[in-house]
Amino acid sequence: MSDLAYPTLVWAHLLLFVLWLGADVGVFVLGQHFRRRDTYSLDQRIALLKLLVEVDMVPRTAWALMVPVSLSVVSMGGMWAVPAPLLAVAWIVGAFWLWLVWDAHLHDQTPRASRDRRIEFWLKILIAIFYTGLGLVSIGTSSPLPFAWLAWKALLFGVIFWAAIMIDVAFKPVAPQLGKLLAEGSSDATEIPLLRTMNRTRLWVWCVYLLLLGTSYLGAVKPF
C-alpha cells in the first residue's frame, strides 16, 4: 500500500486541477449566457446565475484542497523536505478554508456568510504571500525548492491567488447592481453598470486561466 501512496496523491492533485479548471470554464460559460439580455428573459438569466453559483462550488472546493495536497506531493515526492509543522498547518488551513467556503454558501445572504468571506479574503492574502515568497526565494537561492521549474510553479501559484483576490475586488459591486436589476427590472440603467463590472472581472478570470495552464505545464513538462 505504501507504494501506492505517492501515485495516489499525484492523481488527487491532477484531479483537483481538472475539477478546478473544468468547472471554472462551466462558470465562465454560464456567466456569458447570463449577459445575453436579448436572448433570455430576466427569470431565465437569474436561473442561470443560480446554477452558476452551484457550479462555482466545485473550483472553490478544489482550490482550497490544492494547498495541502500540493505541499504533500512535494514532500512525499522528495522535492522538498517540508517541515512537519508546516505540512500540518497546511492541512488545517485547507480544512478551515473549505469550511469557510461551504459555510458561506449554505448561509448565503446572511451576516454569517459575509463574515466567512471576509476571513477567506484575508486568508487568501496570507497564502498568496507565502507562495509568492516561497517562489521568489527559491528562484534566487535554489532553496528550499531546489528545482527551477518547481520554484516558478510556486511563484505562479502565488500569482494565481493575487489574480483571484482581484476577481473578488472587481466583482464586489455586482451584489448591489444585481439587487437594483431585480428591483427595477432590465434596462440600460440597470444592465450597463452590471455588464461593465462583469467585463472588468472577466480580465482577471482570464489571468487565472492562463496561470493555471502555466503551472500545469511546469508540473507536467518540467522544462528547466
Secondary structure, 3 states (H helix, E strand, C coil): CHHHHHHHHHHHHHHHHHHHHHHHHHHHHHHHHHCCCCCCCHHHHHHHHHHHHHHCHHHHHHHHHHHHHHHHHHHHCCCCCCCHHHHHHHHHHHHHHHHHHHHHHHCCCCHHHHHHHHHHHHHHHHHHHHHHHHHHHHHHHCCCCCCHHHHHHHHHHHHHHHHHHHHHHHHCCHHHHHHHHHHHCCCHHHHHHHHHHHHHHHHHHHHHHHHHHHHHHHHHHCCC
